Amino acid sequence: MTAWQERFAIKDRVALVTGASSGIGAEICEVFADAGARVIATGRNEDKLAALQSDIAATGGNCRIIPADIGEIDGAEGVVSRALAMAGTVDILVNSAGTAIVGPATEFSLEDWDRTMALNLRAPFILARGLAPKMIAQKRGKIINISSQTGVIALPDHAAYAASKGGLNALTKALMTEFAPHNVQVNAICPTVVMTQMGRKLWSPPEKSGPFLAATPLGRFGEPVEIADMALYLASPASDLVNGALMMIEGGYSSV
């Protein structure tokens, strides 16, 4: 292995990825496993997790699964304890699980608000709080939060989602200040709309996507692998000096 390959290597690192049942989380699991990481995938859909595990095994990768709803306190804390029991430590935590419930603020239910905050903001805190002590003890770790450009730039009908992602961005920076002295990096990725199965369903109609794309200099949305590749960089030693960053992957929307 050459020097540059070593800088980008995560071989044999234990990586816990939430929201792994589908979409960005599943893509990150596949990219990490392909890079040699020992993946622990967690999500609510056990059948989809099992299919992911099978796909990764078929290509020679290493993946174990933990079905759980981390939107519940017991579910999130249970993932921490089960992951540590499986692997002894977690070197890389990717908080990818999230929900996007949108609608006018004046009509938004408190139940939907609470669910959004529980999954998008509280769960990442619970997992980081539970896994960071091992990272600190070994003087090495990576925490990667999958946020959103909506946490930086306001969009209509996104009050709860934007607040949760803005909070996740602030949490990223706050945890960075505590963990950086122990060689634990905490960063966030802030993507545009990503063409997962759900993304294509919601954003394919031109009448909805048109104005958004017109304001994006690159003129397109993202693909899951583009987010996974950024996560791979942030998980690797190559990013050791990157800390508390909000990595905008949105085609230039925030620049105009």
N, C-alpha and C positions, 0 to 999 in steps of 0.2 A: 504494500500500500504506500503510495506516495505521500509527501507532506500535505498537499492540499486535500487529498482524500481523507487523511487522518483528521484534518480540521473540520470536515463535514460529516464525520462518522458518528453513528449512534449505535453501533453494533453491540449487542448484549445489554444495552441500557433497558431498564424497565420503564415502560411508558403506559400510563393510565389515561385513557381517552374516554370522555363522557359523550353522550349523544351519539353513540357509535352504531345505533340501529340502522341509520341511513344518512344520506346527504354528506355534509362536510366531515362529520365525525367518522363515518365509515371510510371515506376517502383517506383521511389522515391515518387511520389504522392500517390501511393497505400500503400506503407510502412508507410509513414507519417500519412495518414488518419487512417490506422489500429492502429497506436500508439496514436490516439486521436487528432491529429492536425486539425486545420481548414485550409484546403488546398485551395489555389487559383492557378489554373493551367492555364498556358498560352502557346500558340503555334500557328502555322500558319494554321493547319487543324482543322476547326471548327467541322467537323463531328467526327473526332477521339477524340477531346476534349469532345464532348457530350457523346460519348460512354464511355470514362473514367469516366466522372461524374456519369453516370448511373451505372457503375460497382461498384464504390465506395459507392454510395447511397444504392445499393443492399446489401452491407455488413455492413450497419449502419454508414458509414463514412460521413464526411462533405467535400464537394468539390464544389467550384464555378469556372467558366471558363472565360477567357478573350482571345478571338481569336485576334492575332496580329502578325505582322512581326517585331520583334525587331531588325532586321538587318537594318531597316530604323529608323532614328532619331526620327521622329514623333511617330512611332510604339512603340519604347522603352519608350519614355517619356509618351506616352498615357497609357502604362501598369502601370507605377508608379502612375499616377493620379487616374486611375480607381481602382487599388488595395487599395489605401488609402481611396478612397470614399466608397468602399465596406466594409472595415474592420476598418478604423480609424488608424491602424498601421500595420506594418508587423514585426513580431518577428524574422522570419527566411527567408532569401533569398537564394535560390539555383539557381545559374546560370548554367543550364544544356544545354541550346540551343547551337548548334554549327554546323559547316559544315566542311567536310573533302574533299576538292578538291585537288587531288594529280596529279603529273605529273612532268616531267623534268623541272628544273628551267629555262633552256634556251628556253623552249617552253611555259612557263606559261604566261597566259594573265594578263594584269593589271586589267582587270575587275574581274577576279577570285581572284586576290590578294586582291582587295578592298573589295569584298564581304566577303572573309574569315576574314579580319580584322574587318569589321563592325559587323559581328555576333559573332565572337569568342572573341573579345577584347573590341571593343567600347561599345557594348550592356551591358556587365557586369559592365563596368564603369558607364554608364548612370543609370542603376538600383541601383547600390550601392550608387552613389551620391544622387539619389532622395530619397532613403529609409533610409539611415543612420541617417539623422537628427532626425527622430522619435525614432530610436533605442537609439541614444545618449541621447535624452531627457528622455527616460524611464530607462536609465542606464542598458540596457539589449538588446542583439541582437546577431544574428549569420548570417554570410555571408559565403556561401560554394560555391566555384567555381569548376566546373567539368572541370579539365584540362586534361592532357595526359602525359604518359611517354615520348611521342615524344617532349614535351616541355623541357625535361631534357636530353634525349638521341637522337642523330641524326639518322634519317632514310632516305634513298634515296627517291627522288620524293616527299618529304614532306616539301619543303622550306616554303611555306606560312603557312601551318598548324603548323609546328614546331615553326615558328616565332610568330604566334598568341598565341600559348599555352605557349611558353616561356615568352611572354609579359604578359599573364594572371598570370603566376607564380610571376613575378616581381610586378604586380599590387596587388596581394594578400598580399605580404610582405609590400608594401608601404602603403596600406590601414590599415593593421594591426598596423603599427606604429602610425597612426593617431587616430584609433578608440579604441585601447586597453585601454587607460586610462579611457574610458567611459564604460568598461565592455562589449564591443562588440568584439567578436572573428571573425577573418577572416582567413579561411583556404582553401586549395585546395586539391582535390583528383585527383591523376594522374594514371588512369588505363592503363592497357595493352589493347589489342583488346578485346572488349566485345561482347559476342554472342547475340546481338540484331538481329532482322530480317535482317538488313543491314549487320551487322558483319558476320553473317552466309553466306550470299550471296557472300561477298567479300573474306572471308578468309577460306571457307571450302575446296577449292581445295588444295590438299596436296603439289603441287609444289610451292604454295605461302606460305602456313602456315608452311610447314616443317622446313625451315631454321630458322624461327622465334621461333618456339617451341623448336627446338634443342638448342637454346641459352637461353632458359628459364628453370631453374632448376626444377620448378614445373611441366613443361611439358604440360601446358594447358592454354587456354585463360580464361577470366572472364565471369561471368554471371551477368545480370543486378541487381539481388537482392543483390549481393555481394557489388556493388557500393552503392546501396540504404541503406544497413545496415551500411556502413561506414558513409554515410550522416546522418543517424539517430543518430549515436554516436556523430558526430560533431554538430548536432542540439540540443543535450541534455545538461543539466547542468554537466554531467559527463566529458565533454571535456572543461570545463571553463578555464583550464590552458593551453590548446592547442591553440596556436596562431601563425599565419604566417607559419604553417606547410604545407609541400608538401607531402601528404600521398600517397606513391607509392603502388599501388595495381597491381603488375605485375609479381608475381611468382618468383621473384629473378633475373629478367633480368638485373637490374641495378647493381647487386652485383658481376657480373662476367665480 
